[in-house]
């Protein structure tokens, strides 16, 4: 099949990035490091309700992958280890904000999401993406064209390292990503199916051929994406059926664009396996940036903070700076 990678084929840059971060607990560990400046084992364990064995495993992988840097500290006469975000990890902040924005617009939740505050203008706001090359914003999926090189989709849909799990307290936690997000970003075939849809592949037969996935697996993902409102079924039956992205699915392009940009700056895949996203208006490769909808200025990592509603309706601002080192965290 066209979609099957040769045995032992190296994953594309995007495939490698998804191996590094395409996991529920990994994303939540990184998110808490950004939002709450969590950097110690016990704090992650208590904040997320994750088992110690799972947490230890993910921290080990994040260190091996260059996303966290272990740093010794002294406490009660003992040397312990805390974990700081590396430069590579810190550059994930626009992707995490884009996920927040997509959930805010498209995913109903029992617990409301935190409010994003742009410190430069002082407003509670939302975000939109723009083109770094020409400065134009907002830019949507319809304003771009995406092309893939010689990569098979199987070089993106690499087998995950972990069995998919469901976090029990996730829906009631205002800081945690919703399960729908993990089905799009943390599922092996879910992510590549979304990528294929954004590339304009619509027919079942073409999706199966391009992805090299078993018909039963593809049918399951298509059914689930339809239930989530990310895809809508078109005409035809069986292998002749077709599926189009809904507005909700197209809106996930913002997350996808930041994932592609980050992946291809930090990972190297086999020659010709990069995805190329071009901004139609300027004809240049699309490098996304985040813009404040209130003041129209580009967002910087240190100019963004979040606030959550506390007891009595009081607003609590989360720490402004992320875990860069001792000077940033105090």
C-alpha positions in Angstrom: 0.0 0.0 0.0 1.2 3.5 -0.8 0.7 4.6 2.8 2.9 2.0 4.4 6.4 3.0 5.4 9.2 0.6 4.5 10.3 -1.5 7.5 12.6 0.5 9.8 11.8 3.7 8.0 12.8 6.8 10.0 9.8 8.8 11.1 9.3 12.3 9.6 10.0 15.3 11.8 6.3 15.5 12.7 6.3 11.8 13.5 9.2 12.3 15.9 7.5 15.3 17.5 4.4 13.4 18.1 6.4 10.6 19.7 7.9 13.3 22.0 4.7 15.1 23.0 1.7 13.2 21.6 0.7 11.7 25.0 -1.8 12.9 27.5 0.5 12.9 30.5 3.4 14.4 28.7 1.3 17.3 27.5 -0.2 17.9 31.0 3.3 17.8 32.6 4.5 20.4 30.1 1.4 22.5 30.5 1.7 22.6 34.3 5.3 23.6 34.0 4.2 26.6 31.9 1.1 27.6 33.8 2.0 26.8 37.4 5.8 26.7 37.3 5.7 23.1 38.5 9.1 21.6 38.5 9.2 18.9 41.2 8.0 15.3 41.2 5.7 15.5 44.2 4.0 18.7 42.8 3.3 17.1 39.5 2.0 14.0 41.2 -0.4 15.9 43.5 -1.5 18.4 40.8 -2.3 15.8 38.1 -3.3 12.8 40.2 -0.9 10.7 38.1 0.7 7.5 39.5 4.3 7.7 40.5 5.4 5.1 38.1 3.8 6.8 35.1 5.1 10.2 36.2 8.6 8.8 36.7 8.5 7.3 33.2 7.3 10.4 31.5 9.9 12.6 33.2 12.6 10.2 32.2 11.4 10.4 28.6 11.1 14.2 28.6 14.7 14.5 29.9 15.9 12.0 27.3 14.1 13.9 24.6 15.7 17.2 25.6 12.4 18.9 26.8 13.2 18.9 30.5 16.6 19.5 32.1 17.2 18.0 35.6 18.6 20.4 38.1 19.7 19.4 41.7 18.6 21.3 44.7 19.1 20.9 48.5 16.1 20.4 50.8 16.3 19.3 54.4 19.9 18.4 54.0 19.2 16.1 51.0 20.0 16.6 47.3 16.9 16.3 45.2 16.1 16.9 41.5 13.8 19.4 39.9 13.1 19.7 36.2 13.3 22.9 34.1 11.9 23.5 30.7 14.6 23.6 28.0 14.6 26.1 25.1 13.1 23.4 22.9 10.2 22.9 25.3 9.7 26.6 25.9 9.1 27.1 22.2 6.0 24.9 22.5 4.1 27.6 24.3 2.2 28.9 21.2 0.9 25.4 20.5 -0.4 25.0 24.1 -2.1 28.4 23.9 -3.6 27.4 20.5 -5.0 24.3 22.1 -6.6 26.4 24.8 -8.1 28.8 22.2 -9.6 25.9 20.2 -11.1 24.3 23.3 -12.5 27.6 24.4 -14.3 28.0 21.0 -15.4 24.5 20.2 -15.4 22.1 23.2 -18.2 22.4 25.9 -16.8 21.8 29.4 -18.3 21.4 32.9 -15.5 23.5 34.3 -14.8 26.8 32.6 -11.4 27.4 31.0 -9.0 30.0 32.5 -9.0 33.5 31.0 -6.0 34.6 29.0 -4.7 38.0 29.9 -2.4 39.9 27.6 -0.2 41.9 29.9 0.8 44.4 27.2 -2.7 45.7 26.8 -4.1 44.4 30.1 -7.2 42.8 28.5 -8.7 39.4 28.8 -8.6 38.2 25.3 -8.4 35.4 22.8 -5.8 34.7 20.2 -5.6 34.3 16.4 -2.7 33.3 14.2 -0.8 35.4 11.7 2.0 34.9 9.1 5.5 35.8 10.3 6.7 36.3 6.7 4.2 39.1 5.9 2.6 40.0 9.2 -0.9 39.4 8.0 -3.4 38.2 10.5 -5.7 36.4 11.0 -4.8 33.5 8.8 -6.9 30.4 8.6 -6.5 27.0 6.9 -8.4 28.3 3.9 -5.7 31.0 3.5 -2.9 28.4 3.1 -2.0 25.4 0.9 -0.3 22.4 2.4 1.9 20.1 0.4 3.7 17.0 1.5 6.9 15.6 0.1 7.9 12.0 -0.2 6.8 11.1 3.3 4.3 8.4 3.7 1.6 9.0 6.3 2.9 6.0 8.1 6.1 8.0 8.8 3.9 10.4 10.7 1.6 7.8 12.3 4.4 6.1 14.2 3.4 3.6 16.9 3.0 5.4 20.2 5.2 4.5 23.2 2.3 4.2 25.6 -1.2 2.8 25.8 -3.9 5.4 25.7 -5.4 6.2 29.1 -8.3 8.4 30.3 -7.7 10.9 33.1 -10.7 10.6 35.4 -10.6 14.2 36.8 -9.9 15.8 33.5 -13.4 17.2 32.7 -13.7 18.9 36.1 -10.2 20.4 36.0 -10.3 23.9 34.5 -6.6 23.7 33.5 -6.6 20.3 31.8 -7.1 19.6 28.2 -10.4 17.9 27.2 -10.4 14.3 26.1 -11.4 15.4 22.6 -8.0 17.2 22.2 -6.1 14.0 23.0 -8.1 12.2 20.3 -6.9 14.7 17.8 -3.3 15.2 19.0 -2.4 12.1 21.1 -3.9 9.3 19.0 -1.7 7.7 16.4 -4.2 7.5 13.6 -6.3 10.4 14.7 -3.5 12.9 14.2 -2.6 11.6 10.7 -6.2 11.4 9.7 -6.6 15.1 10.6 -3.4 15.9 8.6 -4.8 14.0 5.6 -8.1 15.9 5.8 -6.3 19.2 6.0 -4.4 18.1 2.8 -7.7 17.7 1.1 -8.0 13.9 1.1 -11.7 13.1 1.5 -12.6 9.7 0.1 -12.5 6.6 2.2 -10.5 4.7 -0.4 -8.0 7.4 -0.7 -7.6 7.8 3.0 -7.1 4.1 3.4 -4.6 3.9 0.6 -2.7 7.0 1.7 -2.6 6.1 5.4 -2.0 2.4 5.0 -4.4 1.7 7.8 -6.7 -1.2 8.2 -10.3 -0.5 7.0 -11.7 -1.3 10.5 -9.3 1.2 12.2 -10.1 3.9 9.7 -13.8 3.3 10.0 -13.5 3.6 13.8 -11.6 6.9 13.6 -13.9 8.4 10.9 -16.9 7.5 13.0 -15.4 9.0 16.1 -14.4 12.2 14.3 -17.9 12.5 12.9 -19.3 12.1 16.5 -17.0 14.8 17.7 -18.1 17.2 14.9 -14.6 17.4 13.4 -15.7 15.6 10.1 -19.0 15.4 8.3 -19.9 12.4 6.1 -20.6 13.2 2.5 -22.1 11.0 -0.2 -21.3 7.4 -1.1 -21.3 4.1 0.8 -18.4 2.1 2.1 -15.2 2.7 0.2 -16.9 5.3 -1.9 -17.9 7.4 1.0 -16.3 10.8 1.6 -15.6 13.0 4.6 -15.1 16.8 4.8 -13.7 18.9 7.7 -16.3 20.9 9.6 -15.6 24.4 10.8 -14.6 22.8 14.1 -12.1 20.6 12.3 -10.7 23.4 10.2 -10.2 25.5 13.3 -7.8 22.9 14.6 -5.4 24.0 11.9 -4.0 26.6 14.3 -2.7 23.8 16.5 -1.6 21.8 13.5 0.4 24.7 12.1 2.3 25.3 15.3 3.0 21.5 15.6 4.4 21.4 12.1 6.5 24.5 12.6 7.9 23.4 15.9 8.6 19.8 14.7 10.4 20.8 11.6 12.6 23.3 13.4 13.7 20.8 16.1 13.7 17.4 14.4 15.2 16.2 11.2 13.4 13.6 9.1 14.5 11.7 6.0 15.0 14.0 3.0 11.8 15.1 1.3 9.5 14.2 4.2 8.7 17.7 5.5 5.2 19.2 5.2 5.2 22.6 3.4 2.5 25.0 4.4 2.4 28.1 2.2 0.5 31.4 2.9 -1.4 32.1 -0.3 -1.4 35.9 0.2 2.4 36.3 0.2 3.5 33.0 -1.3 6.0 32.4 1.5 6.3 29.4 3.8 3.8 29.8 6.6 5.5 30.4 10.0 2.6 31.1 12.4 2.6 33.5 15.3 0.0 34.4 17.9 -1.8 37.7 17.9 -3.9 39.3 20.6 -7.5 39.8 19.4 -7.9 42.8 21.7 -5.0 45.0 20.7 -3.7 43.3 17.5 -0.2 43.0 18.8 1.9 39.8 18.6 2.0 37.8 21.8 5.3 37.0 23.6 5.7 34.1 26.0 6.4 36.4 29.0 3.4 38.8 28.1 0.8 36.1 28.6 -0.8 35.0 31.8 -3.9 33.0 32.7 -6.5 33.6 35.4 -8.9 31.1 37.0 -12.0 31.8 39.0 -11.6 30.9 42.7 -13.8 30.7 45.7 -16.4 33.5 45.8 -15.8 34.2 42.2 -12.4 35.8 42.8 -9.9 35.7 40.0 -6.5 34.1 40.7 -3.7 34.9 38.3 -1.4 32.0 37.5 2.3 32.7 37.5 3.5 34.8 34.5 6.8 33.2 33.9 7.6 29.6 33.0 10.2 27.3 34.3 13.4 28.6 32.6 15.7 28.3 35.5 16.4 29.5 39.0 16.1 33.2 38.1 12.7 32.8 36.5 11.2 30.6 39.1 12.6 32.0 42.3 
